[in-house]
Amino acid sequence: MTAIRRTSLADQAAELLLARIQSGEWPIGTKLPGETTLAPMFDVGRSTMREAIRQLAGRGILLTRQGSGVFVEALDEARTEWDRVLQRVHITAVLEARLAIEGEAAVLAATRRTPTDLDTMRSSLDMRNTARGDAVDLVNADMAFHRSIVVASHNEILLGLFDSMAPRLREAMIDMLRIAGSFGDDADHDTHTDVVEAIAAHDAHRAHTLTRAHLLELSESMDPST
């Protein structure tokens, strides 16, 4: 009887955790808090929380990286042809798609952003700046920053496309930074700052131009043929 009850609690915790992931609290590619932090949030014990995480990992929602933690891998269990395409294509194709998505998102964000959107962008930018000493931390902060711009576009399709590509981008960018051995210089930070200021000033043309130039440079740096 006790084992059945424990399984039921784990099931409930898994569904509650999934609901909060799907609400956007932990976007795709982000690291979850540790089980000691999560357990009190769901009013369960650590062993129950561990089982809930294991369940979601088995369903493809979460991914456990040895020595790094647990990361959000997907928002649902569906493994569509789109998912397979993202894994199959070269990273430059993903970056080209990102160029289209984020370029348009920057334009819309400059037009539609709210004061709250702008606060989130600036907070994400600060977090990105403080994460420059570690490849994984920088990529996580960078993805959160770029996502904040897409959120500010107030276009759910663009946000869905961005989120679907995030895990593929995250892995490739971490590998690239580790190979390069440098994790974000001042010029890189200044470029991101300029994008935020263009959006703050409602300058859609400048926001688009800066975003496009930045992502083209990133695409070239990740292309082994260049």
TITORMI-248044 format. One record per residue (C-alpha): z, x, y; residue number from 0; residue in three letters. Coordinates in Angstrom, 2 decimals. Layout:
TITORMI-248044
REC      pz      px      py num residuo
REC       Z       X       Y NUM     ALA
...
end
This chain:
TITORMI-248044
REC      pz      px      py num residuo
REC    0.00    0.00    0.00   0     MET
REC    0.90    2.78    2.42   1     THR
REC   -2.40    4.61    1.78   2     ALA
REC   -4.38    1.44    2.48   3     ILE
REC   -2.52    0.94    5.77   4     ARG
REC   -3.11    4.55    6.82   5     ARG
REC   -6.83    4.19    6.12   6     THR
REC   -6.88    0.99    8.19   7     SER
REC   -5.24    2.76   11.13   8     LEU
REC   -7.74    5.57   10.87   9     ALA
REC  -10.59    3.05   10.83  10     ASP
REC   -9.19    1.38   13.94  11     GLN
REC   -8.67    4.70   15.71  12     ALA
REC  -12.21    5.75   14.83  13     ALA
REC  -13.67    2.56   16.31  14     GLU
REC  -11.55    2.84   19.45  15     LEU
REC  -12.56    6.46   19.90  16     LEU
REC  -16.22    5.54   19.37  17     LEU
REC  -15.93    2.77   21.99  18     ALA
REC  -14.57    5.22   24.55  19     ARG
REC  -17.33    7.71   23.73  20     ILE
REC  -19.95    5.00   24.15  21     GLN
REC  -18.39    3.98   27.47  22     SER
REC  -19.24    7.43   28.82  23     GLY
REC  -15.74    8.89   28.88  24     GLU
REC  -16.97   11.80   26.75  25     TRP
REC  -20.76   12.20   27.16  26     PRO
REC  -22.97   13.72   24.50  27     ILE
REC  -22.44   17.47   24.28  28     GLY
REC  -18.90   17.48   25.66  29     THR
REC  -15.86   18.75   23.81  30     LYS
REC  -13.18   16.26   22.81  31     LEU
REC   -9.53   16.94   23.59  32     PRO
REC   -7.53   18.26   20.63  33     GLY
REC   -6.01   15.86   18.12  34     GLU
REC   -2.54   16.49   19.58  35     THR
REC   -3.84   15.07   22.88  36     THR
REC   -5.93   12.29   21.35  37     LEU
REC   -3.28   10.96   18.96  38     ALA
REC   -0.89    9.65   21.68  39     PRO
REC   -3.86    8.15   23.55  40     MET
REC   -4.51    5.89   20.54  41     PHE
REC   -0.85    5.49   19.55  42     ASP
REC   -1.36    7.07   16.11  43     VAL
REC   -0.13   10.16   14.34  44     GLY
REC   -2.02   13.44   14.19  45     ARG
REC   -3.03   12.96   10.55  46     SER
REC   -4.48    9.52   11.35  47     THR
REC   -6.34   10.92   14.36  48     MET
REC   -7.67   13.77   12.23  49     ARG
REC   -9.01   11.25    9.71  50     GLU
REC  -10.61    9.18   12.49  51     ALA
REC  -12.38   12.28   13.79  52     ILE
REC  -13.48   13.13   10.26  53     ARG
REC  -14.94    9.64    9.87  54     GLN
REC  -16.96    9.89   13.07  55     LEU
REC  -18.13   13.37   12.10  56     ALA
REC  -19.33   11.97    8.79  57     GLY
REC  -21.24    9.27   10.66  58     ARG
REC  -22.97   11.84   12.87  59     GLY
REC  -21.13   10.86   16.05  60     ILE
REC  -19.01   14.01   16.27  61     LEU
REC  -19.74   17.61   15.33  62     LEU
REC  -17.04   20.11   14.43  63     THR
REC  -17.81   23.69   15.44  64     ARG
REC  -15.67   26.26   13.67  65     GLN
REC  -13.49   28.01   16.20  66     GLY
REC  -14.81   25.95   19.11  67     SER
REC  -13.61   22.39   18.58  68     GLY
REC  -15.08   18.93   18.16  69     VAL
REC  -18.08   17.84   20.23  70     PHE
REC  -19.83   14.52   20.85  71     VAL
REC  -23.13   14.67   19.00  72     GLU
REC  -24.44   11.10   19.30  73     ALA
REC  -23.54    7.65   20.62  74     LEU
REC  -24.40    5.75   17.46  75     ASP
REC  -25.34    6.36   13.85  76     GLU
REC  -29.04    5.68   14.18  77     ALA
REC  -31.23    8.66   13.30  78     ARG
REC  -34.51    7.59   14.79  79     THR
REC  -37.86    9.29   14.90  80     GLU
REC  -36.92   10.28   18.44  81     TRP
REC  -33.96   12.29   17.13  82     ASP
REC  -36.21   14.05   14.63  83     ARG
REC  -38.76   14.84   17.32  84     VAL
REC  -36.11   16.48   19.49  85     LEU
REC  -35.06   18.72   16.63  86     GLN
REC  -38.63   19.57   15.67  87     ARG
REC  -40.24   20.42   19.01  88     VAL
REC  -39.96   23.74   20.83  89     HIS
REC  -37.25   23.90   23.46  90     ILE
REC  -39.87   24.31   26.21  91     THR
REC  -41.14   20.78   25.43  92     ALA
REC  -37.61   19.46   25.89  93     VAL
REC  -37.31   21.34   29.18  94     LEU
REC  -40.61   19.90   30.38  95     GLU
REC  -39.30   16.41   29.64  96     ALA
REC  -36.08   17.29   31.41  97     ARG
REC  -38.13   18.37   34.42  98     LEU
REC  -39.68   14.91   34.64  99     ALA
REC  -36.40   13.08   34.09 100     ILE
REC  -34.21   15.09   36.44 101     GLU
REC  -36.87   15.48   39.10 102     GLY
REC  -37.15   11.71   39.43 103     GLU
REC  -33.38   11.30   39.05 104     ALA
REC  -32.82   13.64   42.01 105     ALA
REC  -35.18   11.53   44.14 106     VAL
REC  -33.43    8.30   43.18 107     LEU
REC  -29.98    9.86   43.60 108     ALA
REC  -30.85   10.89   47.16 109     ALA
REC  -31.76    7.27   47.84 110     THR
REC  -29.09    5.43   45.86 111     ARG
REC  -26.05    7.69   45.59 112     ARG
REC  -22.70    6.25   46.58 113     THR
REC  -19.76    8.15   48.09 114     PRO
REC  -18.15    8.10   44.65 115     THR
REC  -21.31    9.55   43.09 116     ASP
REC  -21.25   12.34   45.66 117     LEU
REC  -17.57   13.08   45.00 118     ASP
REC  -18.34   13.34   41.27 119     THR
REC  -21.25   15.69   41.89 120     MET
REC  -19.16   17.97   44.08 121     ARG
REC  -16.27   17.96   41.62 122     SER
REC  -18.68   18.81   38.79 123     SER
REC  -20.15   21.58   40.91 124     LEU
REC  -16.69   23.09   41.47 125     ASP
REC  -15.98   22.95   37.73 126     MET
REC  -19.31   24.63   37.05 127     ARG
REC  -18.47   27.41   39.48 128     ASN
REC  -15.12   28.14   37.81 129     THR
REC  -16.72   28.19   34.34 130     ALA
REC  -19.03   31.13   34.98 131     ARG
REC  -17.08   33.54   32.80 132     GLY
REC  -17.96   31.96   29.44 133     ASP
REC  -21.29   30.76   28.03 134     ALA
REC  -19.95   27.63   26.31 135     VAL
REC  -17.78   26.58   29.26 136     ASP
REC  -20.62   27.15   31.71 137     LEU
REC  -23.13   25.14   29.68 138     VAL
REC  -20.70   22.26   29.24 139     ASN
REC  -19.95   22.24   32.97 140     ALA
REC  -23.64   22.60   33.82 141     ASP
REC  -24.62   19.65   31.63 142     MET
REC  -21.86   17.56   33.20 143     ALA
REC  -23.10   18.50   36.67 144     PHE
REC  -26.72   17.60   35.95 145     HIS
REC  -25.61   14.39   34.28 146     ARG
REC  -23.71   13.41   37.43 147     SER
REC  -27.00   13.52   39.34 148     ILE
REC  -28.73   11.35   36.75 149     VAL
REC  -25.80    8.91   36.89 150     VAL
REC  -26.25    8.78   40.67 151     ALA
REC  -29.86    7.66   40.17 152     SER
REC  -28.44    4.37   38.84 153     HIS
REC  -31.25    4.20   36.29 154     ASN
REC  -29.97    3.56   32.77 155     GLU
REC  -33.23    4.60   31.12 156     ILE
REC  -33.18    8.03   32.75 157     LEU
REC  -29.52    8.41   31.79 158     LEU
REC  -30.21    7.41   28.19 159     GLY
REC  -33.06    9.90   27.93 160     LEU
REC  -30.91   12.67   29.42 161     PHE
REC  -28.05   11.94   27.02 162     ASP
REC  -30.38   11.89   24.02 163     SER
REC  -31.62   15.40   24.83 164     MET
REC  -28.24   16.87   25.76 165     ALA
REC  -27.21   18.26   22.33 166     PRO
REC  -30.57   20.05   21.86 167     ARG
REC  -30.41   21.49   25.38 168     LEU
REC  -26.80   22.54   25.01 169     ARG
REC  -27.39   24.58   21.87 170     GLU
REC  -30.45   26.34   23.29 171     ALA
REC  -28.78   27.16   26.59 172     MET
REC  -25.67   28.60   24.95 173     ILE
REC  -27.86   30.84   22.79 174     ASP
REC  -29.88   31.93   25.83 175     MET
REC  -26.82   32.82   27.89 176     LEU
REC  -25.25   34.77   25.04 177     ARG
REC  -28.41   36.79   24.61 178     ILE
REC  -28.75   37.37   28.36 179     ALA
REC  -25.10   38.38   28.64 180     GLY
REC  -24.74   36.87   32.13 181     SER
REC  -23.24   33.49   32.85 182     PHE
REC  -24.35   32.21   36.25 183     GLY
REC  -24.70   34.35   39.36 184     ASP
REC  -24.13   33.43   43.01 185     ASP
REC  -27.80   32.60   43.58 186     ALA
REC  -27.71   30.14   40.69 187     ASP
REC  -24.61   28.48   42.08 188     HIS
REC  -26.14   28.30   45.56 189     ASP
REC  -29.21   26.54   44.14 190     THR
REC  -27.04   23.84   42.59 191     HIS
REC  -25.10   23.51   45.84 192     THR
REC  -28.34   23.04   47.77 193     ASP
REC  -29.38   20.23   45.45 194     VAL
REC  -26.10   18.40   46.08 195     VAL
REC  -26.41   18.83   49.83 196     GLU
REC  -29.98   17.52   49.78 197     ALA
REC  -28.81   14.43   47.90 198     ILE
REC  -25.88   14.05   50.31 199     ALA
REC  -28.34   14.14   53.22 200     ALA
REC  -30.60   11.52   51.55 201     HIS
REC  -33.37   14.14   51.53 202     ASP
REC  -35.29   13.00   48.45 203     ALA
REC  -38.18   15.43   48.93 204     HIS
REC  -35.91   18.48   49.15 205     ARG
REC  -33.76   17.29   46.23 206     ALA
REC  -36.88   16.92   44.08 207     HIS
REC  -38.35   20.27   45.16 208     THR
REC  -35.13   22.19   44.51 209     LEU
REC  -34.55   20.51   41.15 210     THR
REC  -38.10   21.15   40.02 211     ARG
REC  -38.02   24.82   41.08 212     ALA
REC  -34.69   25.38   39.32 213     HIS
REC  -35.79   23.77   36.05 214     LEU
REC  -39.15   25.57   36.08 215     LEU
REC  -37.32   28.88   36.42 216     GLU
REC  -34.99   27.89   33.58 217     LEU
REC  -37.94   26.89   31.39 218     SER
REC  -39.64   30.23   31.98 219     GLU
REC  -36.46   32.16   31.16 220     SER
REC  -36.17   30.30   27.83 221     MET
REC  -39.82   30.76   26.87 222     ASP
REC  -40.22   33.90   24.71 223     PRO
REC  -43.92   34.16   25.60 224     SER
REC  -43.16   34.84   29.28 225     THR
end
